[in-house]
Amino acid sequence: MEGMEAVELNVPLERRPKHVAVIMDGNGRWAQQQSLPRIEGHLRGVESVRAVMEACREFGVEVLTLYCLSSENWKRPALELEFLMTLLKEYLIAERESLVENNLRVKFIGQRDRLPLEVQEEMERTYQACASNDGMTLCLAINYGARLEMVDAIRQIAAEVQQGEMELSSITEDTVDRYLYTAGLPDPDLLIRTSGEMRISNFLLWQISYSEIYVTDTLWPEFGRSELALAIADYAGRNRRFGGLQGKSPLPNTHA
């Protein structure tokens, strides 16, 4: 990220995404390229989280959702998982004061019950510390899988129908929205994936139905403010039609 942060964002506020979601990929590959252990890539990745979070606040983004740990990541080596849990716990403790000072709201999505108890406790402490904030929302997807999310939503809806609290005919897309982990948040306008991989990886499958997708070859530890500005500028130059024939006209000559 060094030497890249002088780039400014030259996009009108109304053309910027309100909700940015990021699949943070490439920590391991970055470490391998540097002939370092994989854990060093995760440590460097935390620096990118800080840089992107600060830039999103500056750029007027209202919600930033980060894919921190997928429900499939448990297949990784035990030592790496143990380190990731420790890193997550330390991040929540170290960043809590800053989150409060910067007026950030915090939301966690995913299944917490598989996480170590001490991590769950720090998540709750961070959530409570930021509960009265009314600034940008930082949404952290931890032990998250979109298919599991939809299964959980279906189960809750089915239970209410079975108990006579909801009519089957009354179920709409809005109903499903209310039972997803992301209830209360707008759908992402822009989905960013680092490291050049062309897949969604079971992330926000319902919510990104009409999101603009931006893929960069940049590995997450090298992704910072300038890369985010480039992604937003690219987004602003697109014509979003939401399934129709016409949408917002692209911004001509947009650049960061």
Stockholm file with secondary structure:
# STOCKHOLM 1.0

chainA/1-256         MEGMEAVELNVPLERRPKHVAVIMDGNGRWAQQQSLPRIEGHLRGVESVRAVMEACREFGVEVLTLYCLSSENWKRPALELEFLMTLLKEYLIAERESLVENNLRVKFIGQRDRLPLEVQEEMERTYQACASNDGMTLCLAINYGARLEMVDAIRQIAAEVQQGEMELSSITEDTVDRYLYTAGLPDPDLLIRTSGEMRISNFLLWQISYSEIYVTDTLWPEFGRSELALAIADYAGRNRRFGGLQGKSPLPNTHA
#=GR chainA/1-256 SS CTTCTTCCCBSCGGGSCSEEEEECCCHHHHHHHTTCCHHHHHHHHHHHHHHHHHHHHHHTCSEEEEEEEETTGGGSCHHHHHHHHHHHHHHHHHHHHHHHHTTCEEEEESCGGGSCHHHHHHHHHHHHHTTTCCSCEEEEEEEECHHHHHHHHHHHHHHHHHTTSSCGGGCCHHHHHHHSTTTTSCCCSEEEECTTCCCCCSSSTTTTTTCEEEECSSCGGGCCHHHHHHHHHHHHTSCCCTTSSCCSCCCTTCBC
#=GC SS_cons         CTTCTTCCCBSCGGGSCSEEEEECCCHHHHHHHTTCCHHHHHHHHHHHHHHHHHHHHHHTCSEEEEEEEETTGGGSCHHHHHHHHHHHHHHHHHHHHHHHHTTCEEEEESCGGGSCHHHHHHHHHHHHHTTTCCSCEEEEEEEECHHHHHHHHHHHHHHHHHTTSSCGGGCCHHHHHHHSTTTTSCCCSEEEECTTCCCCCSSSTTTTTTCEEEECSSCGGGCCHHHHHHHHHHHHTSCCCTTSSCCSCCCTTCBC
//
